[in-house]
Amino acid sequence: MSDHVYKQIELTGSSTTSIEDAVQNALQKASKTLHGMRWFEVTETRGHLEDNQLSHWQVTIKVGVTLD
């Protein structure tokens, strides 16, 4: 097994549908410019309200990226 070193990057994704979609949106957008993503950790979950109703989810994640 080889040793790995990771850089952590913090991202916040949002979705009007679900927490899972918010995470997926953040990861999909990041994958367009980041390479070597290996893991993520949810660090914060919150929602945005409009007229006392849930408008969208916001989820902050830390993503581990393998260094070359």
Rosetta constraint file for C-alpha pairs under 8 A:
AtomPair CA 4 CA 66 HARMONIC 6.74 0.50
AtomPair CA 4 CA 67 HARMONIC 7.60 0.50
AtomPair CA 5 CA 66 HARMONIC 5.99 0.50
AtomPair CA 5 CA 67 HARMONIC 5.88 0.50
AtomPair CA 6 CA 64 HARMONIC 5.60 0.50
AtomPair CA 6 CA 65 HARMONIC 5.18 0.50
AtomPair CA 6 CA 66 HARMONIC 4.62 0.50
AtomPair CA 6 CA 67 HARMONIC 5.73 0.50
AtomPair CA 7 CA 64 HARMONIC 5.67 0.50
AtomPair CA 7 CA 65 HARMONIC 5.18 0.50
AtomPair CA 7 CA 66 HARMONIC 6.53 0.50
AtomPair CA 7 CA 67 HARMONIC 6.73 0.50
AtomPair CA 8 CA 62 HARMONIC 6.04 0.50
AtomPair CA 8 CA 63 HARMONIC 5.41 0.50
AtomPair CA 8 CA 64 HARMONIC 4.71 0.50
AtomPair CA 8 CA 65 HARMONIC 6.30 0.50
AtomPair CA 9 CA 62 HARMONIC 5.45 0.50
AtomPair CA 9 CA 63 HARMONIC 5.17 0.50
AtomPair CA 9 CA 64 HARMONIC 6.64 0.50
AtomPair CA 9 CA 65 HARMONIC 7.57 0.50
AtomPair CA 10 CA 60 HARMONIC 6.97 0.50
AtomPair CA 10 CA 61 HARMONIC 5.70 0.50
AtomPair CA 10 CA 62 HARMONIC 4.45 0.50
AtomPair CA 10 CA 63 HARMONIC 6.31 0.50
AtomPair CA 11 CA 26 HARMONIC 6.51 0.50
AtomPair CA 11 CA 60 HARMONIC 5.59 0.50
AtomPair CA 11 CA 61 HARMONIC 5.38 0.50
AtomPair CA 11 CA 62 HARMONIC 6.36 0.50
AtomPair CA 11 CA 63 HARMONIC 7.53 0.50
AtomPair CA 12 CA 23 HARMONIC 7.85 0.50
AtomPair CA 12 CA 26 HARMONIC 6.30 0.50
AtomPair CA 12 CA 58 HARMONIC 6.57 0.50
AtomPair CA 12 CA 59 HARMONIC 5.41 0.50
AtomPair CA 12 CA 60 HARMONIC 4.14 0.50
AtomPair CA 12 CA 61 HARMONIC 6.24 0.50
AtomPair CA 13 CA 22 HARMONIC 4.74 0.50
AtomPair CA 13 CA 23 HARMONIC 5.71 0.50
AtomPair CA 13 CA 24 HARMONIC 7.71 0.50
AtomPair CA 13 CA 25 HARMONIC 5.79 0.50
AtomPair CA 13 CA 26 HARMONIC 4.41 0.50
AtomPair CA 13 CA 58 HARMONIC 5.73 0.50
AtomPair CA 13 CA 59 HARMONIC 5.42 0.50
AtomPair CA 13 CA 60 HARMONIC 6.48 0.50
AtomPair CA 14 CA 19 HARMONIC 7.86 0.50
AtomPair CA 14 CA 21 HARMONIC 7.54 0.50
AtomPair CA 14 CA 22 HARMONIC 4.33 0.50
AtomPair CA 14 CA 23 HARMONIC 7.43 0.50
AtomPair CA 14 CA 25 HARMONIC 6.96 0.50
AtomPair CA 14 CA 26 HARMONIC 7.48 0.50
AtomPair CA 14 CA 56 HARMONIC 6.63 0.50
AtomPair CA 14 CA 57 HARMONIC 5.34 0.50
AtomPair CA 14 CA 58 HARMONIC 4.41 0.50
AtomPair CA 14 CA 59 HARMONIC 6.33 0.50
AtomPair CA 15 CA 19 HARMONIC 7.07 0.50
AtomPair CA 15 CA 21 HARMONIC 5.88 0.50
AtomPair CA 15 CA 22 HARMONIC 4.66 0.50
AtomPair CA 15 CA 25 HARMONIC 7.52 0.50
AtomPair CA 15 CA 56 HARMONIC 5.37 0.50
AtomPair CA 15 CA 57 HARMONIC 5.27 0.50
AtomPair CA 15 CA 58 HARMONIC 6.81 0.50
AtomPair CA 16 CA 55 HARMONIC 6.15 0.50
AtomPair CA 16 CA 56 HARMONIC 4.07 0.50
AtomPair CA 16 CA 57 HARMONIC 6.11 0.50
AtomPair CA 17 CA 21 HARMONIC 6.60 0.50
AtomPair CA 17 CA 22 HARMONIC 7.98 0.50
AtomPair CA 17 CA 56 HARMONIC 6.94 0.50
AtomPair CA 17 CA 57 HARMONIC 7.48 0.50
AtomPair CA 18 CA 22 HARMONIC 6.38 0.50
AtomPair CA 18 CA 56 HARMONIC 7.77 0.50
AtomPair CA 18 CA 57 HARMONIC 6.36 0.50
AtomPair CA 19 CA 23 HARMONIC 6.44 0.50
AtomPair CA 19 CA 45 HARMONIC 7.74 0.50
AtomPair CA 19 CA 57 HARMONIC 5.92 0.50
AtomPair CA 19 CA 58 HARMONIC 7.30 0.50
AtomPair CA 19 CA 59 HARMONIC 6.65 0.50
AtomPair CA 20 CA 24 HARMONIC 6.18 0.50
AtomPair CA 21 CA 25 HARMONIC 5.92 0.50
AtomPair CA 22 CA 26 HARMONIC 6.37 0.50
AtomPair CA 22 CA 57 HARMONIC 6.58 0.50
AtomPair CA 22 CA 58 HARMONIC 6.40 0.50
AtomPair CA 22 CA 59 HARMONIC 6.03 0.50
AtomPair CA 23 CA 27 HARMONIC 6.29 0.50
AtomPair CA 23 CA 59 HARMONIC 6.29 0.50
AtomPair CA 23 CA 60 HARMONIC 7.82 0.50
AtomPair CA 23 CA 61 HARMONIC 7.43 0.50
AtomPair CA 24 CA 28 HARMONIC 5.96 0.50
AtomPair CA 25 CA 29 HARMONIC 6.14 0.50
AtomPair CA 26 CA 30 HARMONIC 6.12 0.50
AtomPair CA 27 CA 31 HARMONIC 6.02 0.50
AtomPair CA 28 CA 32 HARMONIC 6.96 0.50
AtomPair CA 29 CA 33 HARMONIC 7.82 0.50
AtomPair CA 30 CA 34 HARMONIC 5.68 0.50
AtomPair CA 31 CA 35 HARMONIC 6.54 0.50
AtomPair CA 31 CA 37 HARMONIC 7.68 0.50
AtomPair CA 34 CA 65 HARMONIC 7.88 0.50
AtomPair CA 35 CA 65 HARMONIC 7.16 0.50
AtomPair CA 36 CA 65 HARMONIC 5.21 0.50
AtomPair CA 36 CA 66 HARMONIC 5.13 0.50
AtomPair CA 36 CA 67 HARMONIC 7.55 0.50
AtomPair CA 37 CA 63 HARMONIC 6.76 0.50
AtomPair CA 37 CA 64 HARMONIC 5.82 0.50
AtomPair CA 37 CA 65 HARMONIC 4.35 0.50
AtomPair CA 37 CA 66 HARMONIC 6.43 0.50
AtomPair CA 38 CA 63 HARMONIC 7.46 0.50
AtomPair CA 38 CA 64 HARMONIC 5.65 0.50
AtomPair CA 38 CA 65 HARMONIC 5.86 0.50
AtomPair CA 38 CA 66 HARMONIC 6.83 0.50
AtomPair CA 39 CA 63 HARMONIC 5.79 0.50
AtomPair CA 39 CA 64 HARMONIC 5.20 0.50
AtomPair CA 39 CA 65 HARMONIC 7.56 0.50
AtomPair CA 40 CA 61 HARMONIC 6.35 0.50
AtomPair CA 40 CA 62 HARMONIC 5.43 0.50
AtomPair CA 40 CA 63 HARMONIC 4.31 0.50
AtomPair CA 40 CA 64 HARMONIC 6.05 0.50
AtomPair CA 41 CA 61 HARMONIC 5.39 0.50
AtomPair CA 41 CA 62 HARMONIC 5.20 0.50
AtomPair CA 41 CA 63 HARMONIC 6.61 0.50
AtomPair CA 42 CA 59 HARMONIC 7.13 0.50
AtomPair CA 42 CA 60 HARMONIC 6.07 0.50
AtomPair CA 42 CA 61 HARMONIC 4.40 0.50
AtomPair CA 42 CA 62 HARMONIC 6.57 0.50
AtomPair CA 43 CA 59 HARMONIC 7.77 0.50
AtomPair CA 43 CA 60 HARMONIC 5.67 0.50
AtomPair CA 43 CA 61 HARMONIC 5.37 0.50
AtomPair CA 43 CA 62 HARMONIC 6.90 0.50
AtomPair CA 44 CA 59 HARMONIC 5.77 0.50
AtomPair CA 44 CA 60 HARMONIC 4.99 0.50
AtomPair CA 44 CA 61 HARMONIC 7.00 0.50
AtomPair CA 45 CA 57 HARMONIC 7.47 0.50
AtomPair CA 45 CA 58 HARMONIC 6.00 0.50
AtomPair CA 45 CA 59 HARMONIC 4.57 0.50
AtomPair CA 45 CA 60 HARMONIC 6.40 0.50
AtomPair CA 46 CA 57 HARMONIC 6.04 0.50
AtomPair CA 46 CA 58 HARMONIC 5.25 0.50
AtomPair CA 46 CA 59 HARMONIC 6.36 0.50
AtomPair CA 47 CA 54 HARMONIC 6.69 0.50
AtomPair CA 47 CA 55 HARMONIC 7.32 0.50
AtomPair CA 47 CA 56 HARMONIC 5.75 0.50
AtomPair CA 47 CA 57 HARMONIC 4.40 0.50
AtomPair CA 47 CA 58 HARMONIC 5.63 0.50
AtomPair CA 48 CA 54 HARMONIC 6.05 0.50
AtomPair CA 48 CA 55 HARMONIC 5.44 0.50
AtomPair CA 48 CA 56 HARMONIC 5.35 0.50
AtomPair CA 48 CA 57 HARMONIC 6.32 0.50
AtomPair CA 48 CA 58 HARMONIC 7.41 0.50
AtomPair CA 49 CA 53 HARMONIC 5.27 0.50
AtomPair CA 49 CA 54 HARMONIC 4.68 0.50
AtomPair CA 49 CA 55 HARMONIC 5.13 0.50
AtomPair CA 49 CA 56 HARMONIC 7.30 0.50
AtomPair CA 50 CA 54 HARMONIC 6.49 0.50
AtomPair CA 50 CA 55 HARMONIC 5.76 0.50
